[in-house]
Amino acid sequence: MVKTDVAIAGGGPAGLAAAIAARRKGLRVAVFEGVASTVAIDKCCGEGLMPDALEALGELGVEIPASARMPIAGVRFLECGHAAEAHFAGQPGAGVRRTALHAVLIEHARQAGVSIFWSQPVRGLTAGGVMAGDEEVECRWIVGADGSQSAMRRAAGLESPSVCPRRFGLRRHFRIEPWTDLVEAHWAHGVQAFVTPVAENEIDVAMLSSDPQLRYRQALELFPALVARLTGAEATSNVRGAVTASRRLDRVATHNLALLGDASGSVDSVTGLGLAMAFQQAVALGEALEREDLSLYAAQHHRLARRPRVMESVMLAMDRRDTLRRRAIRTLAAEPAHFSSLLSVHTGASSVFSFAVRAPLALGWRFLTV
């Protein structure tokens, strides 16, 4: 029998961040992951970390080596020959291969004293803890960080009956020198392409769509300018896909179990905020465990989700309505300072209220006249 203070189901970035946060509070921590022992697990994601994600990692004492990341200065929206760009107000973001990020978190967790058990998925709850593989684990606290289809969420009775809108993501890497230090969001009817520099000679090109039948090459051909950029570039990874969903839960914690990351609800990947939310949740969970009160975590979780939910609504409205999106991009191109202010809200560097005080009149006038 394994004995620990905190048992974490899921050894991805969210679970490892939670493990590091708990260890920093002096708790014994064991992470259980169903995948066989490996250096890092690859997964489909945009691989761009916003500044608030890096800030949360910093609170956990985690720094991504300069050799494993590319600085990201901001974002650029492109459609129909129009381009709008904005820069982060403070520290830059980072483009990081998912495998590199996972490897960094594994190493930090090990150095912090976290016990990681590979090939041992958490199969259910017991009276004194959890069942991981064929072994009973005795623990005081349980963390479900086992993804969007979380078994811990179901076992704890925390599933919510609400509709969970889904979209579909596809990702591939190409060997080419990045032509910008911005994350580019290319828009077309029903599809977005996100280009993220992840190394000095490599980029990540991710597609998002509501069409489950859409194929990567088919999606890429909707963006002729991007196809031209990639002409002659060698693909350095296979196409990898995943479902992205907007899921809201009524509750994310019981008296001794907390959900974290996608297991605790999610926003659409168009926001680029999924990992930032998970790392911020890990910080909040560490504080709640130290104070032995998961209701504090539940309250913080709700607060942390408010801004991403607002930004998700805006971005998905742009996806659904072509005329609205095109007019919005032209408006933002004409008002770059206000676009930068909006980006600061998106990354949590400033409040929605402060933006609402300064920008609406100028943006509204531009929106009507562009």
ROTORRO-219920 format. One record per residue (C-alpha): residue number from 1; x, y, z. Coordinates in pm, 1 decimal, padded with zeros to 6 digits. Layout:
REM residues N
<site resi="NUM" c1="X" c2="Y" c3="Z"/>
...
END
This chain:
REM residues 370
<site resi="1" c1="00000.0" c2="00000.0" c3="00000.0"/>
<site resi="2" c1="00121.1" c2="00349.0" c3="-00090.4"/>
<site resi="3" c1="00072.5" c2="00617.6" c3="00175.1"/>
<site resi="4" c1="00085.0" c2="00986.7" c3="00091.6"/>
<site resi="5" c1="-00079.3" c2="01316.8" c3="00180.2"/>
<site resi="6" c1="-00196.6" c2="01400.2" c3="-00172.4"/>
<site resi="7" c1="-00277.0" c2="01153.2" c3="-00451.7"/>
<site resi="8" c1="-00304.1" c2="01306.3" c3="-00798.3"/>
<site resi="9" c1="-00472.5" c2="01129.8" c3="-01088.5"/>
<site resi="10" c1="-00302.4" c2="01244.6" c3="-01407.9"/>
<site resi="11" c1="00060.7" c2="01317.9" c3="-01484.0"/>
<site resi="12" c1="00016.3" c2="01582.1" c3="-01751.2"/>
<site resi="13" c1="00109.0" c2="01951.4" c3="-01707.9"/>
<site resi="14" c1="-00195.8" c2="02021.1" c3="-01486.4"/>
<site resi="15" c1="-00131.8" c2="01727.8" c3="-01253.5"/>
<site resi="16" c1="00240.1" c2="01798.6" c3="-01226.4"/>
<site resi="17" c1="00177.1" c2="02167.1" c3="-01156.8"/>
<site resi="18" c1="-00060.8" c2="02066.6" c3="-00877.3"/>
<site resi="19" c1="00199.2" c2="01824.9" c3="-00742.4"/>
<site resi="20" c1="00467.3" c2="02094.0" c3="-00735.7"/>
<site resi="21" c1="00227.7" c2="02336.9" c3="-00564.6"/>
<site resi="22" c1="00145.2" c2="02081.7" c3="-00292.8"/>
<site resi="23" c1="00509.9" c2="01990.8" c3="-00235.9"/>
<site resi="24" c1="00592.4" c2="02359.3" c3="-00190.4"/>
<site resi="25" c1="00349.0" c2="02349.9" c3="00103.7"/>
<site resi="26" c1="00537.9" c2="02059.5" c3="00261.5"/>
<site resi="27" c1="00292.4" c2="01783.8" c3="00168.9"/>
<site resi="28" c1="00387.7" c2="01436.5" c3="00050.2"/>
<site resi="29" c1="00263.5" c2="01394.5" c3="-00305.8"/>
<site resi="30" c1="00218.8" c2="01096.8" c3="-00537.9"/>
<site resi="31" c1="00118.1" c2="01131.4" c3="-00903.9"/>
<site resi="32" c1="-00039.9" c2="00838.3" c3="-01089.0"/>
<site resi="33" c1="-00037.7" c2="00829.5" c3="-01468.8"/>
<site resi="34" c1="-00176.2" c2="00559.4" c3="-01696.1"/>
<site resi="35" c1="00078.8" c2="00613.8" c3="-01973.8"/>
<site resi="36" c1="00392.0" c2="00401.0" c3="-01959.2"/>
<site resi="37" c1="00711.4" c2="00558.2" c3="-01825.9"/>
<site resi="38" c1="00836.6" c2="00816.3" c3="-02071.8"/>
<site resi="39" c1="01035.9" c2="01137.6" c3="-02084.5"/>
<site resi="40" c1="00732.6" c2="01340.3" c3="-02192.1"/>
<site resi="41" c1="00383.9" c2="01290.9" c3="-02332.5"/>
<site resi="42" c1="00293.6" c2="01460.7" c3="-02658.6"/>
<site resi="43" c1="-00055.4" c2="01598.7" c3="-02708.0"/>
<site resi="44" c1="-00233.6" c2="01822.9" c3="-02954.5"/>
<site resi="45" c1="-00225.9" c2="02183.1" c3="-02832.8"/>
<site resi="46" c1="-00139.7" c2="02526.8" c3="-02964.9"/>
<site resi="47" c1="00186.8" c2="02537.3" c3="-02766.3"/>
<site resi="48" c1="00169.2" c2="02910.4" c3="-02703.5"/>
<site resi="49" c1="00191.6" c2="03015.5" c3="-02337.7"/>
<site resi="50" c1="00046.5" c2="03355.5" c3="-02254.4"/>
<site resi="51" c1="00234.4" c2="03577.3" c3="-02004.5"/>
<site resi="52" c1="-00011.2" c2="03484.9" c3="-01727.3"/>
<site resi="53" c1="00078.6" c2="03116.8" c3="-01776.3"/>
<site resi="54" c1="00447.8" c2="03196.8" c3="-01730.5"/>
<site resi="55" c1="00365.1" c2="03411.4" c3="-01427.0"/>
<site resi="56" c1="00177.8" c2="03122.1" c3="-01265.0"/>
<site resi="57" c1="00464.9" c2="02884.5" c3="-01340.3"/>
<site resi="58" c1="00696.7" c2="03136.9" c3="-01177.4"/>
<site resi="59" c1="00485.2" c2="03124.2" c3="-00860.8"/>
<site resi="60" c1="00548.3" c2="02748.8" c3="-00861.5"/>
<site resi="61" c1="00922.2" c2="02802.4" c3="-00898.6"/>
<site resi="62" c1="00921.0" c2="02666.7" c3="-01255.1"/>
<site resi="63" c1="01118.3" c2="02839.4" c3="-01529.4"/>
<site resi="64" c1="01132.5" c2="02709.7" c3="-01884.8"/>
<site resi="65" c1="01494.3" c2="02721.7" c3="-02009.0"/>
<site resi="66" c1="01561.0" c2="02973.7" c3="-02284.6"/>
<site resi="67" c1="01682.2" c2="02689.8" c3="-02505.6"/>
<site resi="68" c1="01336.5" c2="02526.4" c3="-02490.7"/>
<site resi="69" c1="01118.3" c2="02827.5" c3="-02570.9"/>
<site resi="70" c1="01071.1" c2="03110.3" c3="-02818.5"/>
<site resi="71" c1="00967.7" c2="03455.8" c3="-02693.2"/>
<site resi="72" c1="00619.7" c2="03559.3" c3="-02806.8"/>
<site resi="73" c1="00565.3" c2="03935.4" c3="-02823.6"/>
<site resi="74" c1="00191.1" c2="03936.6" c3="-02890.7"/>
<site resi="75" c1="-00075.6" c2="03826.9" c3="-03138.2"/>
<site resi="76" c1="-00179.1" c2="03905.7" c3="-03494.2"/>
<site resi="77" c1="-00523.4" c2="03846.0" c3="-03650.9"/>
<site resi="78" c1="-00536.7" c2="03803.0" c3="-04030.6"/>
<site resi="79" c1="-00822.6" c2="03767.5" c3="-04280.2"/>
<site resi="80" c1="-00899.7" c2="03885.6" c3="-04633.6"/>
<site resi="81" c1="-00584.7" c2="04095.7" c3="-04659.3"/>
<site resi="82" c1="-00644.6" c2="04276.0" c3="-04329.6"/>
<site resi="83" c1="-00412.5" c2="04234.4" c3="-04029.4"/>
<site resi="84" c1="-00444.5" c2="04358.7" c3="-03672.4"/>
<site resi="85" c1="-00171.5" c2="04306.5" c3="-03416.7"/>
<site resi="86" c1="-00116.1" c2="04378.4" c3="-03049.8"/>
<site resi="87" c1="00178.0" c2="04336.1" c3="-02814.6"/>
<site resi="88" c1="00187.0" c2="04217.1" c3="-02455.6"/>
<site resi="89" c1="00226.6" c2="04503.9" c3="-02211.5"/>
<site resi="90" c1="00471.8" c2="04333.9" c3="-01974.6"/>
<site resi="91" c1="00673.7" c2="04016.3" c3="-02003.4"/>
<site resi="92" c1="00645.9" c2="03821.5" c3="-02330.3"/>
<site resi="93" c1="00473.2" c2="03490.0" c3="-02370.9"/>
<site resi="94" c1="00651.4" c2="03179.2" c3="-02496.5"/>
<site resi="95" c1="00617.1" c2="02921.9" c3="-02770.6"/>
<site resi="96" c1="00705.1" c2="02581.4" c3="-02623.1"/>
<site resi="97" c1="00678.4" c2="02232.2" c3="-02765.4"/>
<site resi="98" c1="00435.4" c2="02032.8" c3="-02552.2"/>
<site resi="99" c1="00698.4" c2="01763.7" c3="-02498.5"/>
<site resi="100" c1="00951.4" c2="02023.8" c3="-02380.7"/>
<site resi="101" c1="00702.5" c2="02175.1" c3="-02135.6"/>
<site resi="102" c1="00610.0" c2="01834.0" c3="-01997.7"/>
<site resi="103" c1="00975.2" c2="01734.5" c3="-01958.6"/>
<site resi="104" c1="01048.6" c2="02053.4" c3="-01763.4"/>
<site resi="105" c1="00754.1" c2="01990.5" c3="-01529.8"/>
<site resi="106" c1="00853.1" c2="01626.0" c3="-01477.0"/>
<site resi="107" c1="01204.2" c2="01729.8" c3="-01379.1"/>
<site resi="108" c1="01081.9" c2="02003.1" c3="-01142.9"/>
<site resi="109" c1="00837.3" c2="01762.4" c3="-00980.3"/>
<site resi="110" c1="01108.4" c2="01501.6" c3="-00927.1"/>
<site resi="111" c1="01348.1" c2="01757.4" c3="-00783.0"/>
<site resi="112" c1="01071.8" c2="01875.5" c3="-00548.9"/>
<site resi="113" c1="01031.6" c2="01521.3" c3="-00416.4"/>
<site resi="114" c1="00711.0" c2="01419.8" c3="-00594.8"/>
<site resi="115" c1="00668.7" c2="01044.0" c3="-00641.5"/>
<site resi="116" c1="00553.9" c2="00965.8" c3="-00997.6"/>
<site resi="117" c1="00400.3" c2="00627.2" c3="-01076.1"/>
<site resi="118" c1="00380.8" c2="00554.0" c3="-01449.3"/>
<site resi="119" c1="00150.4" c2="00288.0" c3="-01594.8"/>
<site resi="120" c1="-00073.1" c2="00317.7" c3="-01286.9"/>
<site resi="121" c1="-00398.7" c2="00493.9" c3="-01371.8"/>
<site resi="122" c1="-00629.5" c2="00581.6" c3="-01085.9"/>
<site resi="123" c1="-00923.2" c2="00343.3" c3="-01129.3"/>
<site resi="124" c1="-01154.2" c2="00467.0" c3="-00855.4"/>
<site resi="125" c1="-01206.9" c2="00590.4" c3="-00503.3"/>
<site resi="126" c1="-01174.0" c2="00383.0" c3="-00186.0"/>
<site resi="127" c1="-01270.5" c2="00449.2" c3="00174.6"/>
<site resi="128" c1="-00920.0" c2="00567.6" c3="00254.4"/>
<site resi="129" c1="-00804.6" c2="00712.3" c3="-00076.7"/>
<site resi="130" c1="-00783.7" c2="00577.4" c3="-00432.4"/>
<site resi="131" c1="-00712.2" c2="00259.3" c3="-00623.9"/>
<site resi="132" c1="-00419.7" c2="00313.4" c3="-00864.3"/>
<site resi="133" c1="-00355.2" c2="00019.6" c3="-01093.7"/>
<site resi="134" c1="-00391.3" c2="-00279.9" c3="-00864.2"/>
<site resi="135" c1="-00263.3" c2="-00097.4" c3="-00558.3"/>
<site resi="136" c1="-00455.1" c2="00085.2" c3="-00287.6"/>
<site resi="137" c1="-00330.6" c2="00433.2" c3="-00206.6"/>
<site resi="138" c1="-00401.4" c2="00579.9" c3="00134.5"/>
<site resi="139" c1="-00417.8" c2="00958.7" c3="00128.8"/>
<site resi="140" c1="-00590.1" c2="01258.6" c3="00283.0"/>
<site resi="141" c1="-00639.8" c2="01464.7" c3="-00032.0"/>
<site resi="142" c1="-00727.4" c2="01357.9" c3="-00386.7"/>
<site resi="143" c1="-00676.1" c2="01565.2" c3="-00701.2"/>
<site resi="144" c1="-00839.7" c2="01477.0" c3="-01032.7"/>
<site resi="145" c1="-00621.2" c2="01614.7" c3="-01311.8"/>
<site resi="146" c1="-00706.7" c2="01340.2" c3="-01557.0"/>
<site resi="147" c1="-00835.7" c2="01545.5" c3="-01847.7"/>
<site resi="148" c1="-01163.8" c2="01631.5" c3="-02012.3"/>
<site resi="149" c1="-01302.7" c2="01277.1" c3="-01980.4"/>
<site resi="150" c1="-01206.1" c2="01263.1" c3="-01612.9"/>
<site resi="151" c1="-01278.6" c2="00937.3" c3="-01433.2"/>
<site resi="152" c1="-01227.9" c2="01119.9" c3="-01101.8"/>
<site resi="153" c1="-01502.6" c2="01366.3" c3="-01190.6"/>
<site resi="154" c1="-01745.7" c2="01082.6" c3="-01252.3"/>
<site resi="155" c1="-01636.6" c2="00887.9" c3="-00943.1"/>
<site resi="156" c1="-01684.4" c2="01192.7" c3="-00720.9"/>
<site resi="157" c1="-02029.1" c2="01269.1" c3="-00862.4"/>
<site resi="158" c1="-01919.5" c2="01609.6" c3="-00994.0"/>
<site resi="159" c1="-02042.4" c2="01570.4" c3="-01351.5"/>
<site resi="160" c1="-02277.9" c2="01847.7" c3="-01463.7"/>
<site resi="161" c1="-02563.5" c2="01781.4" c3="-01706.8"/>
<site resi="162" c1="-02501.5" c2="02100.5" c3="-01905.3"/>
<site resi="163" c1="-02438.9" c2="02088.0" c3="-02280.3"/>
<site resi="164" c1="-02069.1" c2="02082.1" c3="-02368.9"/>
<site resi="165" c1="-02011.2" c2="02250.3" c3="-02710.1"/>
<site resi="166" c1="-01723.8" c2="02078.4" c3="-02891.7"/>
<site resi="167" c1="-01485.0" c2="02173.1" c3="-03167.3"/>
<site resi="168" c1="-01192.2" c2="01988.9" c3="-03318.3"/>
<site resi="169" c1="-00823.1" c2="02069.2" c3="-03326.2"/>
<site resi="170" c1="-00544.9" c2="01945.1" c3="-03556.9"/>
<site resi="171" c1="-00175.8" c2="02025.3" c3="-03516.2"/>
<site resi="172" c1="00147.0" c2="01978.6" c3="-03711.3"/>
<site resi="173" c1="00500.2" c2="02119.4" c3="-03688.5"/>
<site resi="174" c1="00711.9" c2="02249.6" c3="-03977.0"/>
<site resi="175" c1="01084.6" c2="02313.5" c3="-04003.9"/>
<site resi="176" c1="01108.4" c2="02676.4" c3="-04103.6"/>
<site resi="177" c1="01251.0" c2="02990.7" c3="-03947.4"/>
<site resi="178" c1="00964.2" c2="03184.0" c3="-03783.2"/>
<site resi="179" c1="00879.7" c2="03496.2" c3="-03980.7"/>
<site resi="180" c1="00739.9" c2="03678.6" c3="-03676.1"/>
<site resi="181" c1="00759.6" c2="03677.7" c3="-03297.8"/>
<site resi="182" c1="00378.8" c2="03697.6" c3="-03277.9"/>
<site resi="183" c1="00121.4" c2="03419.8" c3="-03258.5"/>
<site resi="184" c1="-00071.3" c2="03451.4" c3="-03583.7"/>
<site resi="185" c1="-00443.7" c2="03373.3" c3="-03594.7"/>
<site resi="186" c1="-00560.2" c2="03327.3" c3="-03954.6"/>
<site resi="187" c1="-00939.2" c2="03330.3" c3="-03993.4"/>
<site resi="188" c1="-01163.6" c2="03174.3" c3="-04258.2"/>
<site resi="189" c1="-01525.9" c2="03065.0" c3="-04261.0"/>
<site resi="190" c1="-01560.4" c2="02808.4" c3="-03981.3"/>
<site resi="191" c1="-01185.5" c2="02750.6" c3="-03941.6"/>
<site resi="192" c1="-00894.3" c2="02918.1" c3="-03763.4"/>
<site resi="193" c1="-00524.1" c2="02850.1" c3="-03816.0"/>
<site resi="194" c1="-00284.0" c2="02941.2" c3="-03534.4"/>
<site resi="195" c1="00087.1" c2="02974.1" c3="-03608.3"/>
<site resi="196" c1="00321.5" c2="02967.4" c3="-03308.3"/>
<site resi="197" c1="00702.7" c2="02984.9" c3="-03317.0"/>
<site resi="198" c1="00836.5" c2="02705.5" c3="-03093.7"/>
<site resi="199" c1="01207.0" c2="02702.4" c3="-03186.9"/>
<site resi="200" c1="01456.9" c2="02899.6" c3="-03392.9"/>
<site resi="201" c1="01377.4" c2="02681.5" c3="-03693.6"/>
<site resi="202" c1="01033.8" c2="02535.8" c3="-03615.3"/>
<site resi="203" c1="00672.4" c2="02647.7" c3="-03597.0"/>
<site resi="204" c1="00347.1" c2="02488.9" c3="-03480.3"/>
<site resi="205" c1="00048.8" c2="02526.2" c3="-03714.3"/>
<site resi="206" c1="-00277.5" c2="02432.2" c3="-03540.3"/>
<site resi="207" c1="-00627.3" c2="02425.0" c3="-03692.5"/>
<site resi="208" c1="-00958.7" c2="02463.9" c3="-03510.5"/>
<site resi="209" c1="-01298.4" c2="02389.1" c3="-03662.2"/>
<site resi="210" c1="-01650.5" c2="02279.2" c3="-03574.9"/>
<site resi="211" c1="-01637.0" c2="02024.7" c3="-03858.8"/>
<site resi="212" c1="-01528.1" c2="01680.3" c3="-03730.8"/>
<site resi="213" c1="-01469.1" c2="01564.5" c3="-04089.6"/>
<site resi="214" c1="-01225.1" c2="01841.4" c3="-04179.6"/>
<site resi="215" c1="-00876.7" c2="01715.0" c3="-04268.2"/>
<site resi="216" c1="-00555.0" c2="01902.7" c3="-04199.0"/>
<site resi="217" c1="-00450.9" c2="01959.2" c3="-04560.5"/>
<site resi="218" c1="-00805.7" c2="02060.5" c3="-04651.4"/>
<site resi="219" c1="-00807.9" c2="02315.4" c3="-04369.0"/>
<site resi="220" c1="-00462.7" c2="02450.0" c3="-04456.9"/>
<site resi="221" c1="-00569.2" c2="02516.7" c3="-04817.0"/>
<site resi="222" c1="-00824.8" c2="02767.8" c3="-04687.2"/>
<site resi="223" c1="-00529.7" c2="02998.2" c3="-04608.6"/>
<site resi="224" c1="-00337.7" c2="03059.4" c3="-04935.4"/>
<site resi="225" c1="-00095.9" c2="03307.7" c3="-04777.0"/>
<site resi="226" c1="-00003.1" c2="03050.5" c3="-04513.5"/>
<site resi="227" c1="00035.9" c2="02777.5" c3="-04776.4"/>
<site resi="228" c1="00274.9" c2="03006.7" c3="-04963.7"/>
<site resi="229" c1="00477.9" c2="03060.7" c3="-04646.3"/>
<site resi="230" c1="00506.9" c2="02686.1" c3="-04591.2"/>
<site resi="231" c1="00604.2" c2="02595.0" c3="-04947.0"/>
<site resi="232" c1="00914.0" c2="02374.7" c3="-04925.2"/>
<site resi="233" c1="00899.7" c2="02349.1" c3="-04544.4"/>
<site resi="234" c1="00953.6" c2="01999.1" c3="-04406.3"/>
<site resi="235" c1="00685.7" c2="01860.6" c3="-04173.2"/>
<site resi="236" c1="00858.2" c2="01760.6" c3="-03847.8"/>
<site resi="237" c1="00564.8" c2="01584.8" c3="-03681.5"/>
<site resi="238" c1="00258.8" c2="01386.6" c3="-03777.5"/>
<site resi="239" c1="-00085.3" c2="01544.4" c3="-03770.4"/>
<site resi="240" c1="-00225.5" c2="01506.0" c3="-03420.6"/>
<site resi="241" c1="-00586.3" c2="01579.4" c3="-03329.2"/>
<site resi="242" c1="-00795.2" c2="01645.2" c3="-03020.7"/>
<site resi="243" c1="-01139.1" c2="01764.0" c3="-02916.5"/>
<site resi="244" c1="-01163.6" c2="02109.2" c3="-02763.3"/>
<site resi="245" c1="-01470.0" c2="02187.2" c3="-02556.2"/>
<site resi="246" c1="-01633.2" c2="02453.1" c3="-02344.3"/>
<site resi="247" c1="-01735.7" c2="02274.0" c3="-02023.6"/>
<site resi="248" c1="-01872.0" c2="02428.9" c3="-01705.3"/>
<site resi="249" c1="-01917.4" c2="02239.0" c3="-01380.9"/>
<site resi="250" c1="-02146.5" c2="02327.8" c3="-01093.0"/>
<site resi="251" c1="-01886.3" c2="02205.9" c3="-00841.1"/>
<site resi="252" c1="-01512.3" c2="02135.3" c3="-00866.0"/>
<site resi="253" c1="-01445.4" c2="02007.2" c3="-00512.3"/>
<site resi="254" c1="-01582.2" c2="01788.3" c3="-00235.2"/>
<site resi="255" c1="-01455.2" c2="01771.4" c3="00122.4"/>
<site resi="256" c1="-01127.6" c2="01598.4" c3="00019.8"/>
<site resi="257" c1="-01124.8" c2="01587.5" c3="-00362.3"/>
<site resi="258" c1="-01051.9" c2="01868.8" c3="-00605.6"/>
<site resi="259" c1="-01064.7" c2="01876.7" c3="-00984.2"/>
<site resi="260" c1="-00804.2" c2="02071.5" c3="-01178.3"/>
<site resi="261" c1="-00727.4" c2="02153.4" c3="-01541.8"/>
<site resi="262" c1="-00960.9" c2="02017.4" c3="-01809.6"/>
<site resi="263" c1="-01109.0" c2="01776.2" c3="-01555.2"/>
<site resi="264" c1="-01252.1" c2="02081.4" c3="-01376.0"/>
<site resi="265" c1="-01404.6" c2="02242.4" c3="-01685.2"/>
<site resi="266" c1="-01249.8" c2="02403.3" c3="-01988.8"/>
<site resi="267" c1="-01266.8" c2="02687.6" c3="-02237.3"/>
<site resi="268" c1="-01234.4" c2="02653.3" c3="-02613.2"/>
<site resi="269" c1="-00875.5" c2="02637.8" c3="-02736.2"/>
<site resi="270" c1="-00934.6" c2="02950.7" c3="-02946.7"/>
<site resi="271" c1="-00863.3" c2="03150.3" c3="-02628.3"/>
<site resi="272" c1="-00513.6" c2="03003.8" c3="-02577.5"/>
<site resi="273" c1="-00578.6" c2="03013.4" c3="-02201.6"/>
<site resi="274" c1="-00617.3" c2="02645.7" c3="-02110.0"/>
<site resi="275" c1="-00271.2" c2="02590.6" c3="-01963.2"/>
<site resi="276" c1="-00268.4" c2="02932.3" c3="-01795.2"/>
<site resi="277" c1="-00590.2" c2="02840.4" c3="-01615.6"/>
<site resi="278" c1="-00448.0" c2="02503.5" c3="-01505.5"/>
<site resi="279" c1="-00130.8" c2="02658.8" c3="-01364.5"/>
<site resi="280" c1="-00326.8" c2="02931.7" c3="-01184.4"/>
<site resi="281" c1="-00558.0" c2="02667.4" c3="-01041.5"/>
<site resi="282" c1="-00253.9" c2="02474.2" c3="-00916.7"/>
<site resi="283" c1="-00131.8" c2="02781.1" c3="-00728.1"/>
<site resi="284" c1="-00477.2" c2="02827.4" c3="-00573.5"/>
<site resi="285" c1="-00499.8" c2="02458.1" c3="-00484.7"/>
<site resi="286" c1="-00165.9" c2="02471.1" c3="-00303.1"/>
<site resi="287" c1="-00292.4" c2="02758.0" c3="-00088.4"/>
<site resi="288" c1="-00616.9" c2="02574.6" c3="-00010.4"/>
<site resi="289" c1="-00435.4" c2="02253.4" c3="00084.7"/>
<site resi="290" c1="-00209.2" c2="02449.0" c3="00317.3"/>
<site resi="291" c1="-00518.9" c2="02589.8" c3="00488.1"/>
<site resi="292" c1="-00693.5" c2="02250.7" c3="00474.8"/>
<site resi="293" c1="-01006.1" c2="02393.1" c3="00312.1"/>
<site resi="294" c1="-01097.1" c2="02301.7" c3="-00046.1"/>
<site resi="295" c1="-01390.3" c2="02544.4" c3="-00042.1"/>
<site resi="296" c1="-01125.9" c2="02817.0" c3="-00076.8"/>
<site resi="297" c1="-01001.7" c2="02646.9" c3="-00392.4"/>
<site resi="298" c1="-01354.8" c2="02618.8" c3="-00530.8"/>
<site resi="299" c1="-01410.3" c2="02991.7" c3="-00482.9"/>
<site resi="300" c1="-01078.5" c2="03079.3" c3="-00646.7"/>
<site resi="301" c1="-01148.2" c2="02840.1" c3="-00933.3"/>
<site resi="302" c1="-01474.5" c2="03019.4" c3="-01004.3"/>
<site resi="303" c1="-01298.8" c2="03357.6" c3="-00998.6"/>
<site resi="304" c1="-01017.0" c2="03241.8" c3="-01226.3"/>
<site resi="305" c1="-01267.6" c2="03119.6" c3="-01487.3"/>
<site resi="306" c1="-01460.2" c2="03445.9" c3="-01522.8"/>
<site resi="307" c1="-01223.9" c2="03632.6" c3="-01755.4"/>
<site resi="308" c1="-01151.4" c2="03335.0" c3="-01985.4"/>
<site resi="309" c1="-01525.1" c2="03273.8" c3="-02019.8"/>
<site resi="310" c1="-01581.2" c2="03632.8" c3="-02134.6"/>
<site resi="311" c1="-01296.5" c2="03613.8" c3="-02385.1"/>
<site resi="312" c1="-01420.5" c2="03276.1" c3="-02508.9"/>
<site resi="313" c1="-01763.2" c2="03425.1" c3="-02582.3"/>
<site resi="314" c1="-01605.3" c2="03706.8" c3="-02784.0"/>
<site resi="315" c1="-01375.1" c2="03477.1" c3="-02983.4"/>
<site resi="316" c1="-01647.0" c2="03222.6" c3="-03062.1"/>
<site resi="317" c1="-01882.7" c2="03500.9" c3="-03172.0"/>
<site resi="318" c1="-01612.3" c2="03606.3" c3="-03419.1"/>
<site resi="319" c1="-01590.6" c2="03246.2" c3="-03539.2"/>
<site resi="320" c1="-01964.3" c2="03211.8" c3="-03597.7"/>
<site resi="321" c1="-02029.5" c2="03544.3" c3="-03774.3"/>
<site resi="322" c1="-01805.2" c2="03624.4" c3="-04069.4"/>
<site resi="323" c1="-01924.6" c2="03983.3" c3="-04116.0"/>
<site resi="324" c1="-01879.7" c2="04062.3" c3="-03746.7"/>
<site resi="325" c1="-01528.3" c2="03911.4" c3="-03746.9"/>
<site resi="326" c1="-01409.6" c2="04097.1" c3="-04056.2"/>
<site resi="327" c1="-01539.3" c2="04428.3" c3="-03926.8"/>
<site resi="328" c1="-01383.4" c2="04358.7" c3="-03585.8"/>
<site resi="329" c1="-01041.8" c2="04281.6" c3="-03737.9"/>
<site resi="330" c1="-01050.3" c2="04600.8" c3="-03946.2"/>
<site resi="331" c1="-01151.9" c2="04794.9" c3="-03634.3"/>
<site resi="332" c1="-00866.0" c2="04650.0" c3="-03428.4"/>
<site resi="333" c1="-00621.2" c2="04719.8" c3="-03712.6"/>
<site resi="334" c1="-00728.6" c2="05084.3" c3="-03707.8"/>
<site resi="335" c1="-00702.4" c2="05108.0" c3="-03326.4"/>
<site resi="336" c1="-00381.2" c2="04916.4" c3="-03234.1"/>
<site resi="337" c1="-00351.4" c2="05081.3" c3="-02891.0"/>
<site resi="338" c1="-00698.6" c2="04962.3" c3="-02794.3"/>
<site resi="339" c1="-00623.1" c2="04617.3" c3="-02935.9"/>
<site resi="340" c1="-00321.2" c2="04603.3" c3="-02705.3"/>
<site resi="341" c1="-00545.1" c2="04706.7" c3="-02415.0"/>
<site resi="342" c1="-00786.5" c2="04427.7" c3="-02504.7"/>
<site resi="343" c1="-00495.8" c2="04182.0" c3="-02514.6"/>
<site resi="344" c1="-00397.4" c2="04296.9" c3="-02165.2"/>
<site resi="345" c1="-00747.9" c2="04208.0" c3="-02047.3"/>
<site resi="346" c1="-00721.0" c2="03872.4" c3="-02223.4"/>
<site resi="347" c1="-00400.2" c2="03786.6" c3="-02035.8"/>
<site resi="348" c1="-00516.5" c2="03926.0" c3="-01702.8"/>
<site resi="349" c1="-00270.6" c2="04216.6" c3="-01702.5"/>
<site resi="350" c1="-00558.4" c2="04464.9" c3="-01672.9"/>
<site resi="351" c1="-00925.7" c2="04443.0" c3="-01579.6"/>
<site resi="352" c1="-01233.9" c2="04432.8" c3="-01797.9"/>
<site resi="353" c1="-01354.8" c2="04741.8" c3="-01609.3"/>
<site resi="354" c1="-01046.5" c2="04948.4" c3="-01694.8"/>
<site resi="355" c1="-01082.9" c2="04854.2" c3="-02061.8"/>
<site resi="356" c1="-01455.4" c2="04933.3" c3="-02055.7"/>
<site resi="357" c1="-01382.4" c2="05282.4" c3="-01921.6"/>
<site resi="358" c1="-01128.7" c2="05370.4" c3="-02192.3"/>
<site resi="359" c1="-01204.4" c2="05193.8" c3="-02517.7"/>
<site resi="360" c1="-01573.1" c2="05145.2" c3="-02610.9"/>
<site resi="361" c1="-01642.5" c2="05484.3" c3="-02769.7"/>
<site resi="362" c1="-01336.9" c2="05479.0" c3="-02995.8"/>
<site resi="363" c1="-01382.6" c2="05115.2" c3="-03092.4"/>
<site resi="364" c1="-01756.3" c2="05153.0" c3="-03140.3"/>
<site resi="365" c1="-01708.5" c2="05448.7" c3="-03373.9"/>
<site resi="366" c1="-01443.4" c2="05262.9" c3="-03573.5"/>
<site resi="367" c1="-01660.7" c2="04952.4" c3="-03589.8"/>
<site resi="368" c1="-01942.2" c2="05155.2" c3="-03745.4"/>
<site resi="369" c1="-01723.4" c2="05342.7" c3="-03993.0"/>
<site resi="370" c1="-01457.8" c2="05094.8" c3="-04117.7"/>
END
